[in-house]
Amino acid sequence: MPDYSLVFLLLNVALGFYNAGTIWAMEIDIFRTWKLVGPKEFHTIQVTHWKKLPYWIFTPVALALTGGIILVFFHPAGSPAWAIFGNLTAQLLSLLLTVIFWGRWQAALSRDEAGPASEYLDKILGTHWIRTLLINIYAVILLAWAIIIVM
Protein backbone atom coordinates (compact mmCIF):
# COMPACT_ATOMS: atom_id res chain seq x y z
CA MET A 1 0.00 0.00 0.00
CA PRO A 2 1.43 3.40 -0.95
CA ASP A 3 2.43 5.89 1.72
CA TYR A 4 -0.01 8.69 0.89
CA SER A 5 1.85 11.15 3.09
CA LEU A 6 4.98 10.61 0.97
CA VAL A 7 2.97 11.01 -2.23
CA PHE A 8 1.52 14.23 -0.82
CA LEU A 9 5.01 15.47 0.08
CA LEU A 10 6.26 14.70 -3.45
CA LEU A 11 3.30 16.57 -4.96
CA ASN A 12 4.28 19.54 -2.82
CA VAL A 13 7.87 19.26 -4.07
CA ALA A 14 6.61 19.42 -7.67
CA LEU A 15 4.41 22.41 -6.87
CA GLY A 16 7.30 24.09 -5.06
CA PHE A 17 9.50 23.84 -8.13
CA TYR A 18 6.66 25.05 -10.37
CA ASN A 19 6.40 28.12 -8.12
CA ALA A 20 10.18 28.56 -8.19
CA GLY A 21 10.06 28.53 -11.98
CA THR A 22 7.32 31.13 -12.17
CA ILE A 23 9.04 33.43 -9.69
CA TRP A 24 12.22 33.26 -11.80
CA ALA A 25 10.15 34.19 -14.87
CA MET A 26 8.92 37.25 -12.98
CA GLU A 27 12.38 38.08 -11.68
CA ILE A 28 14.49 37.81 -14.81
CA ASP A 29 12.00 38.42 -17.60
CA ILE A 30 8.59 39.92 -16.93
CA PHE A 31 9.32 42.81 -14.56
CA ARG A 32 12.55 43.71 -16.36
CA THR A 33 10.82 43.69 -19.74
CA TRP A 34 8.36 46.28 -18.43
CA LYS A 35 11.26 48.76 -18.38
CA LEU A 36 11.56 48.37 -22.17
CA VAL A 37 8.02 49.34 -23.18
CA GLY A 38 6.68 52.82 -23.80
CA PRO A 39 4.52 54.65 -21.26
CA LYS A 40 1.48 54.38 -23.57
CA GLU A 41 1.71 50.57 -23.77
CA PHE A 42 2.81 50.03 -20.19
CA HIS A 43 -0.58 49.84 -18.49
CA THR A 44 -2.06 47.67 -21.25
CA ILE A 45 0.76 45.18 -20.73
CA GLN A 46 0.36 45.36 -16.96
CA VAL A 47 -3.43 44.79 -17.14
CA THR A 48 -2.90 41.82 -19.46
CA HIS A 49 -0.35 40.42 -17.01
CA TRP A 50 -2.75 40.84 -14.07
CA LYS A 51 -5.52 38.97 -15.90
CA LYS A 52 -3.27 35.90 -16.17
CA LEU A 53 -2.07 35.86 -12.55
CA PRO A 54 -5.05 34.03 -11.01
CA TYR A 55 -4.29 30.99 -13.16
CA TRP A 56 -0.52 30.68 -13.23
CA ILE A 57 0.45 32.39 -9.95
CA PHE A 58 -2.34 32.85 -7.39
CA THR A 59 -3.86 29.36 -7.67
CA PRO A 60 -0.53 27.50 -7.39
CA VAL A 61 0.56 29.75 -4.50
CA ALA A 62 -2.73 29.09 -2.69
CA LEU A 63 -2.36 25.36 -3.30
CA ALA A 64 1.24 25.46 -2.02
CA LEU A 65 0.23 27.31 1.13
CA THR A 66 -2.60 24.85 1.70
CA GLY A 67 -0.16 21.99 1.13
CA GLY A 68 2.33 23.53 3.56
CA ILE A 69 -0.34 23.76 6.26
CA ILE A 70 -1.55 20.21 5.64
CA LEU A 71 2.04 18.92 5.79
CA VAL A 72 2.26 20.16 9.39
CA PHE A 73 -0.33 17.55 10.32
CA PHE A 74 -0.04 14.98 7.51
CA HIS A 75 3.59 14.16 6.80
CA PRO A 76 5.70 11.04 6.43
CA ALA A 77 7.05 9.41 9.57
CA GLY A 78 10.52 10.68 10.42
CA SER A 79 9.95 14.12 8.89
CA PRO A 80 12.34 16.68 10.39
CA ALA A 81 10.70 19.56 12.23
CA TRP A 82 12.99 22.08 10.49
CA ALA A 83 11.58 20.98 7.13
CA ILE A 84 7.95 20.96 8.23
CA PHE A 85 8.12 24.45 9.70
CA GLY A 86 10.83 25.87 7.43
CA ASN A 87 8.72 25.19 4.36
CA LEU A 88 5.69 26.92 5.84
CA THR A 89 7.73 29.80 7.30
CA ALA A 90 9.36 30.63 3.94
CA GLN A 91 5.96 30.64 2.25
CA LEU A 92 4.32 32.77 4.93
CA LEU A 93 7.21 35.24 4.96
CA SER A 94 6.99 35.58 1.18
CA LEU A 95 3.25 36.23 1.41
CA LEU A 96 3.62 38.69 4.29
CA LEU A 97 6.30 40.68 2.46
CA THR A 98 4.16 40.63 -0.68
CA VAL A 99 1.28 42.20 1.24
CA ILE A 100 3.54 44.75 2.92
CA PHE A 101 5.71 45.69 -0.07
CA TRP A 102 5.35 44.17 -3.53
CA GLY A 103 1.55 44.03 -3.61
CA ARG A 104 1.25 47.65 -2.53
CA TRP A 105 3.93 48.71 -5.02
CA GLN A 106 2.16 46.81 -7.81
CA ALA A 107 -1.09 48.62 -6.97
CA ALA A 108 0.70 51.99 -6.95
CA LEU A 109 2.46 51.10 -10.20
CA SER A 110 -0.89 50.42 -11.87
CA ARG A 111 -1.90 54.04 -11.15
CA ASP A 112 1.46 55.66 -11.87
CA GLU A 113 1.53 57.53 -15.18
CA ALA A 114 5.33 57.22 -15.27
CA GLY A 115 4.86 53.58 -16.34
CA PRO A 116 8.27 52.05 -17.05
CA ALA A 117 10.01 55.00 -15.38
CA SER A 118 8.00 54.56 -12.16
CA GLU A 119 9.76 54.59 -8.83
CA TYR A 120 7.50 51.67 -7.86
CA LEU A 121 8.84 49.50 -10.68
CA ASP A 122 12.35 50.43 -9.55
CA LYS A 123 11.47 49.36 -5.99
CA ILE A 124 10.09 46.06 -7.26
CA LEU A 125 13.15 45.42 -9.40
CA GLY A 126 15.48 46.31 -6.54
CA THR A 127 13.90 44.05 -3.94
CA HIS A 128 12.02 41.25 -5.70
CA TRP A 129 15.10 39.02 -5.41
CA ILE A 130 14.13 38.57 -1.73
CA ARG A 131 10.81 37.02 -2.74
CA THR A 132 12.57 34.91 -5.36
CA LEU A 133 14.99 33.68 -2.70
CA LEU A 134 12.18 32.77 -0.28
CA ILE A 135 10.29 30.79 -2.91
CA ASN A 136 13.48 28.95 -3.85
CA ILE A 137 14.25 28.24 -0.20
CA TYR A 138 10.81 26.73 0.30
CA ALA A 139 11.23 24.52 -2.80
CA VAL A 140 14.70 23.35 -1.75
CA ILE A 141 13.47 22.60 1.78
CA LEU A 142 10.75 20.39 0.31
CA LEU A 143 13.26 18.63 -1.93
CA ALA A 144 15.70 18.05 0.94
CA TRP A 145 12.82 16.78 3.08
CA ALA A 146 11.77 14.30 0.38
CA ILE A 147 15.36 13.08 -0.06
CA ILE A 148 15.72 12.56 3.70
CA ILE A 149 12.48 10.57 3.85
CA VAL A 150 13.23 8.45 0.79
CA MET A 151 16.78 7.63 1.84
Secondary structure, 3 states (H helix, E strand, C coil): CCCHHHHHHHHHHHHHHHHHHHHHHHHHHHHHHHCCCCHHHHHHHHHHHHHHHHHHHHHHHHHHHHHHHHHHHCCCCCCCHHHHHHHHHHHHHHHHHHHHHHHHHHHHHHHCCCHHHCHHHHHHHHHHHHHHHHHHHHHHHHHHHHHHHHC
